Amino acid sequence: MSTDRRGLPRAVALVGPTAAGKGALGRAVAERLGLSVFVCDSVKVYRGLDIGSGKPSAAERAHVPHRGLDLVDPDMPFSAGDYAAAAWSWRATERGLFVGGTGFYLRATAWTHSAAATLERDEGDESAVAPRRLAFEASWRAREAAEPGAIHRALAALDPATAAVVHPHNLVRGLRALWLCELHGSAVSAVRRADPPAPRLELMLVVLDPGTAIVADRIERRVDAMLEAGWLAEVEKLRAAGYHPGHKAMQSLGYRQLFDVVEGHCDLPTARSAIVAATRRYAKRQRTYFRHQLPAARVVTIAAPEHCDVAAIDAFLAGGVR
């Protein structure tokens, strides 16, 4: 993979595990430097998924412009490639700071698409409603229902490298990876290795991570706060509007568990415990992704917002820090 970033435009991204405090710090840094916040979150792009995704309030948005919120309805497909295209359009007109925990969105923005990725975009994501893909997904969802774990087992047989980075319970990513193997006619990891992407941004990564114990406690308190704020009622409203667990957005962390409550499959305390446990596992996977899957020209890890060197961020964006 090429790593030559000479002459590339610069960008700064504030990332970290969920509940680390990225949003508040990102807004503070952006306000101080006169930047917009480019939200990098795969759930906040959906309209109506507000409480459970932790979208900033109207008052918070009034202080700092935010991009990347409420881009599509919950029944519409939205990919990392779609995000990257939107992000580059924002960059064309304003200076911003990427803030969020969806690493593969940031990677798609900071690196070029290989020929393999172009095929995935043209035949995989934008044709998500095409009969071939719909039939493929319906077949595998039925098999998964009959044989739990079937999707991940099939992916492990076809593409062990990709299966190793997809959680067995993440059916959305597992099914998409299977589809891409079908699309390419071989392991998608091998296709990507044969035609690797190259950087198109010189990226400074600021990783905010207070530590496993602190994040775990914050996750539990945040889930409780979201439930108290009406998260279950939000899911009931989405269901009444016609959305269902078959829509990708409704498979998002927390929403799929609360749909089980709304549809009478479990009680709220059980769902609450499942959300907390799943979110903690997700935070662990985020840490791994930021360490191994998100190459950057400069990486700074901080444990608390007060450790954030705003002057260094400003200097990097201005071209003064290597």
Secondary structure as the mmCIF struct_conf table of DSSP 4:
data_model
#
loop_
_struct_conf.conf_type_id
_struct_conf.id
_struct_conf.beg_label_comp_id
_struct_conf.beg_label_asym_id
_struct_conf.beg_label_seq_id
_struct_conf.end_label_comp_id
_struct_conf.end_label_asym_id
_struct_conf.end_label_seq_id
TURN_TY1_P TURN_TY1_P1 ARG A 6 GLY A 7
HELX_LH_PP_P HELX_LH_PP_P1 LEU A 8 PRO A 9
STRN STRN1 ARG A 10 VAL A 15
BEND BEND1 PRO A 17 PRO A 17
TURN_TY1_P TURN_TY1_P2 THR A 18 ALA A 19
BEND BEND2 ALA A 20 GLY A 21
HELX_RH_AL_P HELX_RH_AL_P1 LYS A 22 LEU A 33
TURN_TY1_P TURN_TY1_P3 GLY A 34 GLY A 34
STRN STRN2 SER A 36 VAL A 39
TURN_TY1_P TURN_TY1_P4 SER A 42 VAL A 45
STRN STRN3 TYR A 46 TYR A 46
TURN_TY1_P TURN_TY1_P5 ARG A 47 GLY A 48
TURN_TY1_P TURN_TY1_P6 ILE A 51 GLY A 54
HELX_LH_PP_P HELX_LH_PP_P2 LYS A 55 SER A 57
HELX_RH_AL_P HELX_RH_AL_P2 ALA A 58 HIS A 63
BEND BEND3 VAL A 64 VAL A 64
STRN STRN4 HIS A 66 ARG A 67
BEND BEND4 GLY A 68 ASP A 70
STRN STRN5 VAL A 72 VAL A 72
TURN_TY1_P TURN_TY1_P7 PRO A 74 ASP A 75
BEND BEND5 MET A 76 MET A 76
HELX_RH_AL_P HELX_RH_AL_P3 ALA A 80 ARG A 91
TURN_TY1_P TURN_TY1_P8 ALA A 92 THR A 93
STRN STRN6 GLY A 96 VAL A 99
BEND BEND6 GLY A 101 GLY A 101
HELX_RH_AL_P HELX_RH_AL_P4 GLY A 103 ALA A 110
STRN STRN7 TRP A 111 TRP A 111
HELX_RH_AL_P HELX_RH_AL_P5 ALA A 115 LEU A 119
HELX_RH_PI_P HELX_RH_PI_P1 GLU A 120 ASP A 125
TURN_TY1_P TURN_TY1_P9 GLU A 126 VAL A 129
BEND BEND7 ALA A 130 ALA A 130
HELX_RH_AL_P HELX_RH_AL_P6 PRO A 131 ALA A 146
BEND BEND8 GLU A 147 GLU A 147
TURN_TY1_P TURN_TY1_P10 PRO A 148 GLY A 149
HELX_RH_AL_P HELX_RH_AL_P7 ALA A 150 LEU A 158
HELX_RH_AL_P HELX_RH_AL_P8 PRO A 160 ALA A 163
TURN_TY1_P TURN_TY1_P11 ALA A 164 VAL A 165
BEND BEND9 VAL A 166 VAL A 166
TURN_TY1_P TURN_TY1_P12 PRO A 168 HIS A 169
HELX_RH_AL_P HELX_RH_AL_P9 LEU A 171 HIS A 184
TURN_TY1_P TURN_TY1_P13 GLY A 185 GLY A 185
BEND BEND10 SER A 186 SER A 186
HELX_RH_AL_P HELX_RH_AL_P10 VAL A 188 ALA A 194
BEND BEND11 ASP A 195 ASP A 195
STRN STRN8 PRO A 199 PRO A 199
BEND BEND12 LEU A 201 LEU A 201
STRN STRN9 GLU A 202 LEU A 208
HELX_RH_AL_P HELX_RH_AL_P11 THR A 212 GLU A 228
TURN_TY1_P TURN_TY1_P14 ALA A 229 GLY A 230
HELX_RH_AL_P HELX_RH_AL_P12 TRP A 231 ALA A 240
TURN_TY1_P TURN_TY1_P15 ALA A 241 GLY A 242
TURN_TY1_P TURN_TY1_P16 PRO A 245 GLY A 246
BEND BEND13 HIS A 247 HIS A 247
HELX_RH_3T_P HELX_RH_3T_P1 LYS A 248 GLN A 251
BEND BEND14 SER A 252 SER A 252
TURN_TY1_P TURN_TY1_P17 LEU A 253 GLY A 254
HELX_RH_AL_P HELX_RH_AL_P13 TYR A 255 VAL A 262
TURN_TY1_P TURN_TY1_P18 GLU A 263 GLY A 264
BEND BEND15 HIS A 265 CYS A 266
HELX_RH_AL_P HELX_RH_AL_P14 LEU A 268 HIS A 292
TURN_TY1_P TURN_TY1_P19 GLN A 293 GLN A 293
BEND BEND16 ALA A 297 ALA A 297
STRN STRN10 ARG A 298 ILE A 302
BEND BEND17 ALA A 303 ALA A 304
HELX_RH_3T_P HELX_RH_3T_P2 PRO A 305 HIS A 307
HELX_RH_AL_P HELX_RH_AL_P15 VAL A 310 ALA A 318
TURN_TY1_P TURN_TY1_P20 GLY A 319 GLY A 319
#
